[in-house]
Amino acid sequence: MATQAQILEQIQEMLAAILPQGAPRVTADLDLINDLNIDSLKVMELVEKLEDAYDLSIPINILAGVRTVGELVEAIRRLTES
């Protein structure tokens, strides 16, 4: 089971791969849409990578409540524990 720090590190790596050059360093408090300018296609790309990495399915209703990188980390942690 991955720790929050491990999940954050993996999400940081995934976002670095899909964000344009010059994007801000990804931290837990950044807003996915407002700070990182992630559009719906990039969100879906990130979700697909997370589902593959953690061998899980992320319900859309969980994503609706996620605004920050930290909230996404916590959502993934809870899903991996259940």
PDB file with SEQRES, HELIX, SHEET and CRYST1 records, atoms N, CA, C and O in Angstrom:
SEQRES   1 A   82  MET ALA THR GLN ALA GLN ILE LEU GLU GLN ILE GLN GLU          
SEQRES   2 A   82  MET LEU ALA ALA ILE LEU PRO GLN GLY ALA PRO ARG VAL          
SEQRES   3 A   82  THR ALA ASP LEU ASP LEU ILE ASN ASP LEU ASN ILE ASP          
SEQRES   4 A   82  SER LEU LYS VAL MET GLU LEU VAL GLU LYS LEU GLU ASP          
SEQRES   5 A   82  ALA TYR ASP LEU SER ILE PRO ILE ASN ILE LEU ALA GLY          
SEQRES   6 A   82  VAL ARG THR VAL GLY GLU LEU VAL GLU ALA ILE ARG ARG          
SEQRES   7 A   82  LEU THR GLU SER                                              
HELIX    1 AA1 GLN A    4  ILE A   18  1                                  15    
HELIX    2 AA2 SER A   40  TYR A   54  1                                  15    
HELIX    3 AA3 ILE A   60  ALA A   64  1                                   5    
HELIX    4 AA4 VAL A   69  GLU A   81  1                                  13    
CRYST1    1.000    1.000    1.000  90.00  90.00  90.00 P 1           1          
ATOM      1  N   MET A   1       0.839  -1.169   0.000  1.00  0.00           N  
ATOM      2  CA  MET A   1       0.000   0.000   0.000  1.00  0.00           C  
ATOM      3  C   MET A   1       0.895   1.246   0.000  1.00  0.00           C  
ATOM      4  O   MET A   1       1.847   1.341   0.776  1.00  0.00           O  
ATOM      5  N   ALA A   2       0.579   2.178  -0.865  1.00  0.00           N  
ATOM      6  CA  ALA A   2       1.393   3.378  -1.008  1.00  0.00           C  
ATOM      7  C   ALA A   2       1.043   4.413   0.059  1.00  0.00           C  
ATOM      8  O   ALA A   2      -0.110   4.547   0.467  1.00  0.00           O  
ATOM      9  N   THR A   3       2.057   5.130   0.494  1.00  0.00           N  
ATOM     10  CA  THR A   3       1.843   6.215   1.452  1.00  0.00           C  
ATOM     11  C   THR A   3       1.422   7.471   0.698  1.00  0.00           C  
ATOM     12  O   THR A   3       1.526   7.535  -0.527  1.00  0.00           O  
ATOM     13  N   GLN A   4       0.945   8.470   1.444  1.00  0.00           N  
ATOM     14  CA  GLN A   4       0.570   9.733   0.815  1.00  0.00           C  
ATOM     15  C   GLN A   4       1.761  10.348   0.095  1.00  0.00           C  
ATOM     16  O   GLN A   4       1.612  10.880  -1.005  1.00  0.00           O  
ATOM     17  N   ALA A   5       2.937  10.284   0.700  1.00  0.00           N  
ATOM     18  CA  ALA A   5       4.138  10.853   0.087  1.00  0.00           C  
ATOM     19  C   ALA A   5       4.471  10.147  -1.226  1.00  0.00           C  
ATOM     20  O   ALA A   5       4.857  10.795  -2.200  1.00  0.00           O  
ATOM     21  N   GLN A   6       4.324   8.830  -1.255  1.00  0.00           N  
ATOM     22  CA  GLN A   6       4.600   8.074  -2.480  1.00  0.00           C  
ATOM     23  C   GLN A   6       3.589   8.409  -3.572  1.00  0.00           C  
ATOM     24  O   GLN A   6       3.950   8.558  -4.739  1.00  0.00           O  
ATOM     25  N   ILE A   7       2.323   8.526  -3.185  1.00  0.00           N  
ATOM     26  CA  ILE A   7       1.281   8.867  -4.161  1.00  0.00           C  
ATOM     27  C   ILE A   7       1.530  10.267  -4.705  1.00  0.00           C  
ATOM     28  O   ILE A   7       1.424  10.489  -5.911  1.00  0.00           O  
ATOM     29  N   LEU A   8       1.860  11.218  -3.827  1.00  0.00           N  
ATOM     30  CA  LEU A   8       2.148  12.585  -4.268  1.00  0.00           C  
ATOM     31  C   LEU A   8       3.308  12.595  -5.249  1.00  0.00           C  
ATOM     32  O   LEU A   8       3.247  13.266  -6.280  1.00  0.00           O  
ATOM     33  N   GLU A   9       4.357  11.862  -4.938  1.00  0.00           N  
ATOM     34  CA  GLU A   9       5.518  11.811  -5.827  1.00  0.00           C  
ATOM     35  C   GLU A   9       5.130  11.256  -7.194  1.00  0.00           C  
ATOM     36  O   GLU A   9       5.568  11.772  -8.222  1.00  0.00           O  
ATOM     37  N   GLN A  10       4.322  10.221  -7.208  1.00  0.00           N  
ATOM     38  CA  GLN A  10       3.912   9.632  -8.477  1.00  0.00           C  
ATOM     39  C   GLN A  10       3.026  10.597  -9.269  1.00  0.00           C  
ATOM     40  O   GLN A  10       3.174  10.722 -10.485  1.00  0.00           O  
ATOM     41  N   ILE A  11       2.112  11.275  -8.585  1.00  0.00           N  
ATOM     42  CA  ILE A  11       1.259  12.252  -9.260  1.00  0.00           C  
ATOM     43  C   ILE A  11       2.106  13.401  -9.803  1.00  0.00           C  
ATOM     44  O   ILE A  11       1.849  13.889 -10.904  1.00  0.00           O  
ATOM     45  N   GLN A  12       3.104  13.835  -9.051  1.00  0.00           N  
ATOM     46  CA  GLN A  12       3.998  14.888  -9.527  1.00  0.00           C  
ATOM     47  C   GLN A  12       4.691  14.462 -10.820  1.00  0.00           C  
ATOM     48  O   GLN A  12       4.796  15.251 -11.760  1.00  0.00           O  
ATOM     49  N   GLU A  13       5.161  13.221 -10.868  1.00  0.00           N  
ATOM     50  CA  GLU A  13       5.823  12.709 -12.069  1.00  0.00           C  
ATOM     51  C   GLU A  13       4.852  12.633 -13.238  1.00  0.00           C  
ATOM     52  O   GLU A  13       5.199  12.994 -14.362  1.00  0.00           O  
ATOM     53  N   MET A  14       3.636  12.165 -12.976  1.00  0.00           N  
ATOM     54  CA  MET A  14       2.633  12.053 -14.033  1.00  0.00           C  
ATOM     55  C   MET A  14       2.257  13.426 -14.575  1.00  0.00           C  
ATOM     56  O   MET A  14       2.140  13.609 -15.787  1.00  0.00           O  
ATOM     57  N   LEU A  15       2.068  14.388 -13.680  1.00  0.00           N  
ATOM     58  CA  LEU A  15       1.711  15.734 -14.119  1.00  0.00           C  
ATOM     59  C   LEU A  15       2.855  16.385 -14.884  1.00  0.00           C  
ATOM     60  O   LEU A  15       2.617  17.106 -15.853  1.00  0.00           O  
ATOM     61  N   ALA A  16       4.088  16.143 -14.463  1.00  0.00           N  
ATOM     62  CA  ALA A  16       5.237  16.701 -15.172  1.00  0.00           C  
ATOM     63  C   ALA A  16       5.269  16.213 -16.616  1.00  0.00           C  
ATOM     64  O   ALA A  16       5.711  16.933 -17.511  1.00  0.00           O  
ATOM     65  N   ALA A  17       4.798  14.986 -16.838  1.00  0.00           N  
ATOM     66  CA  ALA A  17       4.793  14.419 -18.188  1.00  0.00           C  
ATOM     67  C   ALA A  17       3.691  15.008 -19.064  1.00  0.00           C  
ATOM     68  O   ALA A  17       3.832  15.039 -20.287  1.00  0.00           O  
ATOM     69  N   ILE A  18       2.589  15.479 -18.459  1.00  0.00           N  
ATOM     70  CA  ILE A  18       1.483  15.974 -19.285  1.00  0.00           C  
ATOM     71  C   ILE A  18       1.349  17.496 -19.286  1.00  0.00           C  
ATOM     72  O   ILE A  18       0.629  18.051 -20.117  1.00  0.00           O  
ATOM     73  N   LEU A  19       2.032  18.173 -18.367  1.00  0.00           N  
ATOM     74  CA  LEU A  19       1.978  19.636 -18.337  1.00  0.00           C  
ATOM     75  C   LEU A  19       3.021  20.211 -19.286  1.00  0.00           C  
ATOM     76  O   LEU A  19       4.052  19.586 -19.533  1.00  0.00           O  
ATOM     77  N   PRO A  20       2.756  21.399 -19.815  1.00  0.00           N  
ATOM     78  CA  PRO A  20       3.745  22.016 -20.702  1.00  0.00           C  
ATOM     79  C   PRO A  20       4.999  22.431 -19.934  1.00  0.00           C  
ATOM     80  O   PRO A  20       4.975  22.594 -18.714  1.00  0.00           O  
ATOM     81  N   GLN A  21       6.087  22.596 -20.672  1.00  0.00           N  
ATOM     82  CA  GLN A  21       7.328  23.081 -20.068  1.00  0.00           C  
ATOM     83  C   GLN A  21       7.058  24.417 -19.390  1.00  0.00           C  
ATOM     84  O   GLN A  21       6.266  25.218 -19.886  1.00  0.00           O  
ATOM     85  N   GLY A  22       7.703  24.658 -18.277  1.00  0.00           N  
ATOM     86  CA  GLY A  22       7.542  25.921 -17.580  1.00  0.00           C  
ATOM     87  C   GLY A  22       6.377  25.953 -16.614  1.00  0.00           C  
ATOM     88  O   GLY A  22       6.116  26.983 -15.993  1.00  0.00           O  
ATOM     89  N   ALA A  23       5.671  24.836 -16.477  1.00  0.00           N  
ATOM     90  CA  ALA A  23       4.564  24.766 -15.523  1.00  0.00           C  
ATOM     91  C   ALA A  23       5.141  24.842 -14.113  1.00  0.00           C  
ATOM     92  O   ALA A  23       6.287  24.449 -13.892  1.00  0.00           O  
ATOM     93  N   PRO A  24       4.356  25.348 -13.151  1.00  0.00           N  
ATOM     94  CA  PRO A  24       4.877  25.439 -11.782  1.00  0.00           C  
ATOM     95  C   PRO A  24       5.164  24.064 -11.192  1.00  0.00           C  
ATOM     96  O   PRO A  24       4.576  23.062 -11.598  1.00  0.00           O  
ATOM     97  N   ARG A  25       6.075  24.036 -10.232  1.00  0.00           N  
ATOM     98  CA  ARG A  25       6.356  22.776  -9.529  1.00  0.00           C  
ATOM     99  C   ARG A  25       5.080  22.333  -8.835  1.00  0.00           C  
ATOM    100  O   ARG A  25       4.415  23.122  -8.164  1.00  0.00           O  
ATOM    101  N   VAL A  26       4.754  21.080  -9.004  1.00  0.00           N  
ATOM    102  CA  VAL A  26       3.506  20.539  -8.467  1.00  0.00           C  
ATOM    103  C   VAL A  26       3.661  20.277  -6.980  1.00  0.00           C  
ATOM    104  O   VAL A  26       4.528  19.513  -6.557  1.00  0.00           O  
ATOM    105  N   THR A  27       2.801  20.926  -6.185  1.00  0.00           N  
ATOM    106  CA  THR A  27       2.754  20.709  -4.743  1.00  0.00           C  
ATOM    107  C   THR A  27       1.323  20.354  -4.367  1.00  0.00           C  
ATOM    108  O   THR A  27       0.400  20.552  -5.157  1.00  0.00           O  
ATOM    109  N   ALA A  28       1.144  19.834  -3.174  1.00  0.00           N  
ATOM    110  CA  ALA A  28      -0.164  19.344  -2.741  1.00  0.00           C  
ATOM    111  C   ALA A  28      -1.225  20.430  -2.692  1.00  0.00           C  
ATOM    112  O   ALA A  28      -2.409  20.137  -2.852  1.00  0.00           O  
ATOM    113  N   ASP A  29      -0.826  21.679  -2.474  1.00  0.00           N  
ATOM    114  CA  ASP A  29      -1.814  22.744  -2.326  1.00  0.00           C  
ATOM    115  C   ASP A  29      -2.238  23.393  -3.638  1.00  0.00           C  
ATOM    116  O   ASP A  29      -3.115  24.256  -3.633  1.00  0.00           O  
ATOM    117  N   LEU A  30      -1.648  23.008  -4.743  1.00  0.00           N  
ATOM    118  CA  LEU A  30      -2.015  23.618  -6.025  1.00  0.00           C  
ATOM    119  C   LEU A  30      -3.369  23.117  -6.504  1.00  0.00           C  
ATOM    120  O   LEU A  30      -3.691  21.934  -6.397  1.00  0.00           O  
ATOM    121  N   ASP A  31      -4.156  24.051  -7.036  1.00  0.00           N  
ATOM    122  CA  ASP A  31      -5.448  23.730  -7.637  1.00  0.00           C  
ATOM    123  C   ASP A  31      -5.190  23.167  -9.037  1.00  0.00           C  
ATOM    124  O   ASP A  31      -4.484  23.776  -9.840  1.00  0.00           O  
ATOM    125  N   LEU A  32      -5.761  22.016  -9.312  1.00  0.00           N  
ATOM    126  CA  LEU A  32      -5.511  21.351 -10.597  1.00  0.00           C  
ATOM    127  C   LEU A  32      -5.914  22.219 -11.782  1.00  0.00           C  
ATOM    128  O   LEU A  32      -5.193  22.277 -12.778  1.00  0.00           O  
ATOM    129  N   ILE A  33      -7.047  22.888 -11.687  1.00  0.00           N  
ATOM    130  CA  ILE A  33      -7.548  23.658 -12.823  1.00  0.00           C  
ATOM    131  C   ILE A  33      -7.007  25.083 -12.816  1.00  0.00           C  
ATOM    132  O   ILE A  33      -6.478  25.545 -13.826  1.00  0.00           O  
ATOM    133  N   ASN A  34      -7.133  25.784 -11.693  1.00  0.00           N  
ATOM    134  CA  ASN A  34      -6.752  27.197 -11.647  1.00  0.00           C  
ATOM    135  C   ASN A  34      -5.246  27.424 -11.631  1.00  0.00           C  
ATOM    136  O   ASN A  34      -4.761  28.342 -12.293  1.00  0.00           O  
ATOM    137  N   ASP A  35      -4.500  26.617 -10.897  1.00  0.00           N  
ATOM    138  CA  ASP A  35      -3.055  26.816 -10.799  1.00  0.00           C  
ATOM    139  C   ASP A  35      -2.282  26.099 -11.901  1.00  0.00           C  
ATOM    140  O   ASP A  35      -1.291  26.620 -12.414  1.00  0.00           O  
ATOM    141  N   LEU A  36      -2.739  24.908 -12.258  1.00  0.00           N  
ATOM    142  CA  LEU A  36      -2.005  24.105 -13.243  1.00  0.00           C  
ATOM    143  C   LEU A  36      -2.618  24.164 -14.637  1.00  0.00           C  
ATOM    144  O   LEU A  36      -2.057  23.622 -15.589  1.00  0.00           O  
ATOM    145  N   ASN A  37      -3.768  24.821 -14.757  1.00  0.00           N  
ATOM    146  CA  ASN A  37      -4.442  24.977 -16.058  1.00  0.00           C  
ATOM    147  C   ASN A  37      -4.677  23.647 -16.764  1.00  0.00           C  
ATOM    148  O   ASN A  37      -4.479  23.531 -17.973  1.00  0.00           O  
ATOM    149  N   ILE A  38      -5.097  22.656 -16.002  1.00  0.00           N  
ATOM    150  CA  ILE A  38      -5.360  21.344 -16.584  1.00  0.00           C  
ATOM    151  C   ILE A  38      -6.776  21.332 -17.146  1.00  0.00           C  
ATOM    152  O   ILE A  38      -7.738  21.631 -16.439  1.00  0.00           O  
ATOM    153  N   ASP A  39      -6.894  20.985 -18.418  1.00  0.00           N  
ATOM    154  CA  ASP A  39      -8.221  20.883 -19.027  1.00  0.00           C  
ATOM    155  C   ASP A  39      -8.768  19.469 -18.833  1.00  0.00           C  
ATOM    156  O   ASP A  39      -8.088  18.592 -18.301  1.00  0.00           O  
ATOM    157  N   SER A  40      -9.999  19.269 -19.271  1.00  0.00           N  
ATOM    158  CA  SER A  40     -10.663  17.979 -19.037  1.00  0.00           C  
ATOM    159  C   SER A  40      -9.930  16.816 -19.706  1.00  0.00           C  
ATOM    160  O   SER A  40      -9.929  15.706 -19.174  1.00  0.00           O  
ATOM    161  N   LEU A  41      -9.315  17.048 -20.847  1.00  0.00           N  
ATOM    162  CA  LEU A  41      -8.577  15.968 -21.513  1.00  0.00           C  
ATOM    163  C   LEU A  41      -7.350  15.552 -20.703  1.00  0.00           C  
ATOM    164  O   LEU A  41      -7.043  14.365 -20.588  1.00  0.00           O  
ATOM    165  N   LYS A  42      -6.664  16.529 -20.150  1.00  0.00           N  
ATOM    166  CA  LYS A  42      -5.493  16.216 -19.323  1.00  0.00           C  
ATOM    167  C   LYS A  42      -5.916  15.540 -18.016  1.00  0.00           C  
ATOM    168  O   LYS A  42      -5.212  14.665 -17.513  1.00  0.00           O  
ATOM    169  N   VAL A  43      -7.064  15.944 -17.466  1.00  0.00           N  
ATOM    170  CA  VAL A  43      -7.580  15.279 -16.267  1.00  0.00           C  
ATOM    171  C   VAL A  43      -7.834  13.811 -16.571  1.00  0.00           C  
ATOM    172  O   VAL A  43      -7.463  12.939 -15.786  1.00  0.00           O  
ATOM    173  N   MET A  44      -8.462  13.535 -17.705  1.00  0.00           N  
ATOM    174  CA  MET A  44      -8.749  12.147 -18.070  1.00  0.00           C  
ATOM    175  C   MET A  44      -7.459  11.361 -18.311  1.00  0.00           C  
ATOM    176  O   MET A  44      -7.372  10.185 -17.959  1.00  0.00           O  
ATOM    177  N   GLU A  45      -6.470  12.004 -18.903  1.00  0.00           N  
ATOM    178  CA  GLU A  45      -5.173  11.353 -19.112  1.00  0.00           C  
ATOM    179  C   GLU A  45      -4.529  11.012 -17.762  1.00  0.00           C  
ATOM    180  O   GLU A  45      -3.977   9.926 -17.585  1.00  0.00           O  
ATOM    181  N   LEU A  46      -4.605  11.947 -16.819  1.00  0.00           N  
ATOM    182  CA  LEU A  46      -4.061  11.709 -15.485  1.00  0.00           C  
ATOM    183  C   LEU A  46      -4.811  10.583 -14.786  1.00  0.00           C  
ATOM    184  O   LEU A  46      -4.194   9.713 -14.171  1.00  0.00           O  
ATOM    185  N   VAL A  47      -6.132  10.594 -14.875  1.00  0.00           N  
ATOM    186  CA  VAL A  47      -6.951   9.546 -14.252  1.00  0.00           C  
ATOM    187  C   VAL A  47      -6.586   8.184 -14.825  1.00  0.00           C  
ATOM    188  O   VAL A  47      -6.451   7.211 -14.084  1.00  0.00           O  
ATOM    189  N   GLU A  48      -6.429   8.115 -16.132  1.00  0.00           N  
ATOM    190  CA  GLU A  48      -6.060   6.844 -16.770  1.00  0.00           C  
ATOM    191  C   GLU A  48      -4.710   6.347 -16.252  1.00  0.00           C  
ATOM    192  O   GLU A  48      -4.554   5.162 -15.960  1.00  0.00           O  
ATOM    193  N   LYS A  49      -3.745   7.245 -16.140  1.00  0.00           N  
ATOM    194  CA  LYS A  49      -2.424   6.864 -15.625  1.00  0.00           C  
ATOM    195  C   LYS A  49      -2.520   6.370 -14.178  1.00  0.00           C  
ATOM    196  O   LYS A  49      -1.880   5.387 -13.805  1.00  0.00           O  
ATOM    197  N   LEU A  50      -3.331   7.067 -13.365  1.00  0.00           N  
ATOM    198  CA  LEU A  50      -3.495   6.663 -11.966  1.00  0.00           C  
ATOM    199  C   LEU A  50      -4.190   5.313 -11.858  1.00  0.00           C  
ATOM    200  O   LEU A  50      -3.798   4.471 -11.049  1.00  0.00           O  
ATOM    201  N   GLU A  51      -5.216   5.107 -12.669  1.00  0.00           N  
ATOM    202  CA  GLU A  51      -5.927   3.822 -12.648  1.00  0.00           C  
ATOM    203  C   GLU A  51      -4.994   2.683 -13.030  1.00  0.00           C  
ATOM    204  O   GLU A  51      -5.035   1.611 -12.426  1.00  0.00           O  
ATOM    205  N   ASP A  52      -4.155   2.914 -14.033  1.00  0.00           N  
ATOM    206  CA  ASP A  52      -3.193   1.888 -14.444  1.00  0.00           C  
ATOM    207  C   ASP A  52      -2.141   1.649 -13.359  1.00  0.00           C  
ATOM    208  O   ASP A  52      -1.806   0.503 -13.056  1.00  0.00           O  
ATOM    209  N   ALA A  53      -1.630   2.718 -12.783  1.00  0.00           N  
ATOM    210  CA  ALA A  53      -0.563   2.597 -11.789  1.00  0.00           C  
ATOM    211  C   ALA A  53      -1.027   1.890 -10.522  1.00  0.00           C  
ATOM    212  O   ALA A  53      -0.271   1.131  -9.916  1.00  0.00           O  
ATOM    213  N   TYR A  54      -2.269   2.142 -10.126  1.00  0.00           N  
ATOM    214  CA  TYR A  54      -2.764   1.580  -8.870  1.00  0.00           C  
ATOM    215  C   TYR A  54      -3.779   0.467  -9.076  1.00  0.00           C  
ATOM    216  O   TYR A  54      -4.372  -0.021  -8.114  1.00  0.00           O  
ATOM    217  N   ASP A  55      -3.980   0.064 -10.320  1.00  0.00           N  
ATOM    218  CA  ASP A  55      -4.893  -1.028 -10.661  1.00  0.00           C  
ATOM    219  C   ASP A  55      -6.250  -0.842  -9.974  1.00  0.00           C  
ATOM    220  O   ASP A  55      -6.728  -1.714  -9.249  1.00  0.00           O  
ATOM    221  N   LEU A  56      -6.848   0.318 -10.227  1.00  0.00           N  
ATOM    222  CA  LEU A  56      -8.156   0.612  -9.656  1.00  0.00           C  
ATOM    223  C   LEU A  56      -8.982   1.428 -10.638  1.00  0.00           C  
ATOM    224  O   LEU A  56      -8.477   1.914 -11.650  1.00  0.00           O  
ATOM    225  N   SER A  57     -10.246   1.566 -10.320  1.00  0.00           N  
ATOM    226  CA  SER A  57     -11.160   2.389 -11.103  1.00  0.00           C  
ATOM    227  C   SER A  57     -11.561   3.572 -10.232  1.00  0.00           C  
ATOM    228  O   SER A  57     -12.034   3.393  -9.109  1.00  0.00           O  
ATOM    229  N   ILE A  58     -11.373   4.772 -10.748  1.00  0.00           N  
ATOM    230  CA  ILE A  58     -11.693   5.975  -9.987  1.00  0.00           C  
ATOM    231  C   ILE A  58     -13.092   6.437 -10.373  1.00  0.00           C  
ATOM    232  O   ILE A  58     -13.305   6.871 -11.505  1.00  0.00           O  
ATOM    233  N   PRO A  59     -14.047   6.351  -9.454  1.00  0.00           N  
ATOM    234  CA  PRO A  59     -15.417   6.776  -9.752  1.00  0.00           C  
ATOM    235  C   PRO A  59     -15.482   8.275 -10.046  1.00  0.00           C  
ATOM    236  O   PRO A  59     -14.813   9.075  -9.392  1.00  0.00           O  
ATOM    237  N   ILE A  60     -16.283   8.639 -11.022  1.00  0.00           N  
ATOM    238  CA  ILE A  60     -16.401  10.032 -11.440  1.00  0.00           C  
ATOM    239  C   ILE A  60     -16.898  10.921 -10.305  1.00  0.00           C  
ATOM    240  O   ILE A  60     -16.524  12.092 -10.235  1.00  0.00           O  
ATOM    241  N   ASN A  61     -17.733  10.388  -9.419  1.00  0.00           N  
ATOM    242  CA  ASN A  61     -18.244  11.216  -8.318  1.00  0.00           C  
ATOM    243  C   ASN A  61     -17.136  11.623  -7.350  1.00  0.00           C  
ATOM    244  O   ASN A  61     -17.237  12.661  -6.696  1.00  0.00           O  
ATOM    245  N   ILE A  62     -16.092  10.825  -7.253  1.00  0.00           N  
ATOM    246  CA  ILE A  62     -14.950  11.190  -6.404  1.00  0.00           C  
ATOM    247  C   ILE A  62     -14.185  12.344  -7.036  1.00  0.00           C  
ATOM    248  O   ILE A  62     -13.743  13.256  -6.337  1.00  0.00           O  
ATOM    249  N   LEU A  63     -14.029  12.307  -8.344  1.00  0.00           N  
ATOM    250  CA  LEU A  63     -13.302  13.367  -9.035  1.00  0.00           C  
ATOM    251  C   LEU A  63     -14.009  14.706  -8.936  1.00  0.00           C  
ATOM    252  O   LEU A  63     -13.360  15.751  -8.923  1.00  0.00           O  
ATOM    253  N   ALA A  64     -15.328  14.685  -8.867  1.00  0.00           N  
ATOM    254  CA  ALA A  64     -16.090  15.931  -8.804  1.00  0.00           C  
ATOM    255  C   ALA A  64     -15.742  16.738  -7.559  1.00  0.00           C  
ATOM    256  O   ALA A  64     -15.848  17.965  -7.577  1.00  0.00           O  
ATOM    257  N   GLY A  65     -15.333  16.082  -6.484  1.00  0.00           N  
ATOM    258  CA  GLY A  65     -14.999  16.778  -5.251  1.00  0.00           C  
ATOM    259  C   GLY A  65     -13.528  17.110  -5.093  1.00  0.00           C  
ATOM    260  O   GLY A  65     -13.126  17.657  -4.066  1.00  0.00           O  
ATOM    261  N   VAL A  66     -12.720  16.791  -6.089  1.00  0.00           N  
ATOM    262  CA  VAL A  66     -11.276  16.999  -6.003  1.00  0.00           C  
ATOM    263  C   VAL A  66     -10.901  18.301  -6.704  1.00  0.00           C  
ATOM    264  O   VAL A  66     -11.181  18.478  -7.890  1.00  0.00           O  
ATOM    265  N   ARG A  67     -10.270  19.203  -5.972  1.00  0.00           N  
ATOM    266  CA  ARG A  67      -9.818  20.472  -6.547  1.00  0.00           C  
ATOM    267  C   ARG A  67      -8.293  20.579  -6.561  1.00  0.00           C  
ATOM    268  O   ARG A  67      -7.703  21.072  -7.523  1.00  0.00           O  
ATOM    269  N   THR A  68      -7.665  20.112  -5.482  1.00  0.00           N  
ATOM    270  CA  THR A  68      -6.217  20.284  -5.363  1.00  0.00           C  
ATOM    271  C   THR A  68      -5.483  18.959  -5.561  1.00  0.00           C  
ATOM    272  O   THR A  68      -6.075  17.880  -5.519  1.00  0.00           O  
ATOM    273  N   VAL A  69      -4.199  19.078  -5.773  1.00  0.00           N  
ATOM    274  CA  VAL A  69      -3.355  17.888  -5.890  1.00  0.00           C  
ATOM    275  C   VAL A  69      -3.436  17.075  -4.599  1.00  0.00           C  
ATOM    276  O   VAL A  69      -3.504  15.847  -4.646  1.00  0.00           O  
ATOM    277  N   GLY A  70      -3.430  17.743  -3.458  1.00  0.00           N  
ATOM    278  CA  GLY A  70      -3.513  17.053  -2.172  1.00  0.00           C  
ATOM    279  C   GLY A  70      -4.810  16.281  -2.003  1.00  0.00           C  
ATOM    280  O   GLY A  70      -4.811  15.174  -1.465  1.00  0.00           O  
ATOM    281  N   GLU A  71      -5.921  16.864  -2.463  1.00  0.00           N  
ATOM    282  CA  GLU A  71      -7.206  16.162  -2.395  1.00  0.00           C  
ATOM    283  C   GLU A  71      -7.189  14.930  -3.294  1.00  0.00           C  
ATOM    284  O   GLU A  71      -7.772  13.901  -2.954  1.00  0.00           O  
ATOM    285  N   LEU A  72      -6.521  15.037  -4.440  1.00  0.00           N  
ATOM    286  CA  LEU A  72      -6.396  13.888  -5.332  1.00  0.00           C  
ATOM    287  C   LEU A  72      -5.557  12.796  -4.673  1.00  0.00           C  
ATOM    288  O   LEU A  72      -5.896  11.616  -4.752  1.00  0.00           O  
ATOM    289  N   VAL A  73      -4.473  13.188  -4.029  1.00  0.00           N  
ATOM    290  CA  VAL A  73      -3.629  12.226  -3.312  1.00  0.00           C  
ATOM    291  C   VAL A  73      -4.458  11.486  -2.265  1.00  0.00           C  
ATOM    292  O   VAL A  73      -4.390  10.261  -2.169  1.00  0.00           O  
ATOM    293  N   GLU A  74      -5.236  12.226  -1.486  1.00  0.00           N  
ATOM    294  CA  GLU A  74      -6.049  11.619  -0.433  1.00  0.00           C  
ATOM    295  C   GLU A  74      -7.106  10.689  -1.028  1.00  0.00           C  
ATOM    296  O   GLU A  74      -7.365   9.620  -0.474  1.00  0.00           O  
ATOM    297  N   ALA A  75      -7.711  11.075  -2.136  1.00  0.00           N  
ATOM    298  CA  ALA A  75      -8.721  10.228  -2.781  1.00  0.00           C  
ATOM    299  C   ALA A  75      -8.101   8.914  -3.253  1.00  0.00           C  
ATOM    300  O   ALA A  75      -8.693   7.849  -3.078  1.00  0.00           O  
ATOM    301  N   ILE A  76      -6.921   8.987  -3.844  1.00  0.00           N  
ATOM    302  CA  ILE A  76      -6.241   7.776  -4.312  1.00  0.00           C  
ATOM    303  C   ILE A  76      -5.857   6.902  -3.120  1.00  0.00           C  
ATOM    304  O   ILE A  76      -6.003   5.681  -3.172  1.00  0.00           O  
ATOM    305  N   ARG A  77      -5.370   7.520  -2.052  1.00  0.00           N  
ATOM    306  CA  ARG A  77      -4.999   6.751  -0.859  1.00  0.00           C  
ATOM    307  C   ARG A  77      -6.203   6.001  -0.301  1.00  0.00           C  
ATOM    308  O   ARG A  77      -6.097   4.824   0.042  1.00  0.00           O  
ATOM    309  N   ARG A  78      -7.338   6.671  -0.210  1.00  0.00           N  
ATOM    310  CA  ARG A  78      -8.547   6.010   0.306  1.00  0.00           C  
ATOM    311  C   ARG A  78      -8.981   4.864  -0.607  1.00  0.00           C  
ATOM    312  O   ARG A  78      -9.375   3.803  -0.124  1.00  0.00           O  
ATOM    313  N   LEU A  79      -8.911   5.073  -1.916  1.00  0.00           N  
ATOM    314  CA  LEU A  79      -9.311   4.020  -2.855  1.00  0.00           C  
ATOM    315  C   LEU A  79      -8.391   2.805  -2.769  1.00  0.00           C  
ATOM    316  O   LEU A  79      -8.843   1.668  -2.902  1.00  0.00           O  
ATOM    317  N   THR A  80      -7.106   3.047  -2.548  1.00  0.00           N  
ATOM    318  CA  THR A  80      -6.180   1.913  -2.469  1.00  0.00           C  
ATOM    319  C   THR A  80      -6.339   1.149  -1.167  1.00  0.00           C  
ATOM    320  O   THR A  80      -5.966  -0.022  -1.088  1.00  0.00           O  
ATOM    321  N   GLU A  81      -6.888   1.792  -0.147  1.00  0.00           N  
ATOM    322  CA  GLU A  81      -7.102   1.116   1.135  1.00  0.00           C  
ATOM    323  C   GLU A  81      -8.383   0.299   1.155  1.00  0.00           C  
ATOM    324  O   GLU A  81      -8.513  -0.630   1.952  1.00  0.00           O  
ATOM    325  N   SER A  82      -9.335   0.637   0.282  1.00  0.00           N  
ATOM    326  CA  SER A  82     -10.629  -0.070   0.321  1.00  0.00           C  
ATOM    327  C   SER A  82     -10.627  -1.325  -0.518  1.00  0.00           C  
ATOM    328  O   SER A  82     -11.637  -2.024  -0.586  1.00  0.00           O  
TER     329      SER A  82                                                      
END                                                                             
